[in-house]
Amino acid sequence: MSREKNIAAQQKLGQLIERRDIDQFGEVFAENVQDHDPAPDQGPGVQGFKDFWQQFLTAFPDLVLTPETMVADDDNVAVVLTLTGTHRGPFQGVEPTGKRFTVRGVQVARFDDGKIVERWGATDEAGILKQLGAG
C-alpha cells in the first residue's frame, strides 16, 4: 500500500505546483526533507523547496511540468519530466528575455509515511540558460 500512497503524494506535488499552491508543500514534504541536489542558494527543509519554487515560478510563471514516465517501489518514486516555460522574471542572474524553453528533468524521491524525506535529481539548467540566450 505504501507504493500507491507514495505515487499519490508525488502526483499531489505536481498538482500543487500546477495550482501554484506552494504554501501547501508540507502536505507532501517532511519538514526536514533532505535535498541531495539542491538548487543554487536553496535553503534546507521544506522551506527551501517553497522558496525555490516561488523563485522558479516567478521566473517562469507559465511553467508546465509534464510527467513522461514514473517508476515506483515501496519507498521511492522516480519521475522523468519535461518542463516548458517563458522567461518572465530573473533566473540565476539573467534578467527576463521573453524566450521559451523546453528541457527534461529527473527526480527521485524517498518517502516515509507518504511524505518525501529525501530527494535526488537534476533538471537541465544549462539547457534552460542556453535557450534563454545566456549559456
URLIN-V60552 format. One line per field, one symbol per residue. ss: DSSP state (H for helix, E for strand, - for the rest). psi: psi as a letter, one per 40 degrees, with the letter a starting at -180 (. if undefined). burial: # if it has 9 or more other ideal C-beta (glycine too) atoms within 8 Angstrom, else .. A space follows every 50 residues. Layout:
ss=???
psi=???
burial=???
This chain:
ss=-HHHHHHHHHHHHHHHHH---HHHHHH-EEEEEEE---------HHHHHH HHHHHHHHH----EEEEEEEEE---EEEEEEEEEEE----E--E-----E EEEEEEEEEEEE--EEEEEEEEE-HHHHHHH----
psi=ddddddddddddddddddeffeeededehidfhhhegiihehiiaddddd dddddddddgefhhhhhdihhiaedihhhhihhiihheihhfehiheeii ihiiihhhhhihfeihdihiiiigdddddddeee.
burial=.##.######.###.##....#..#..###..#.#......#..##.### ####.######.#.#.#..#.#...################..#..#.#. #.#########..######.#.##..######..#
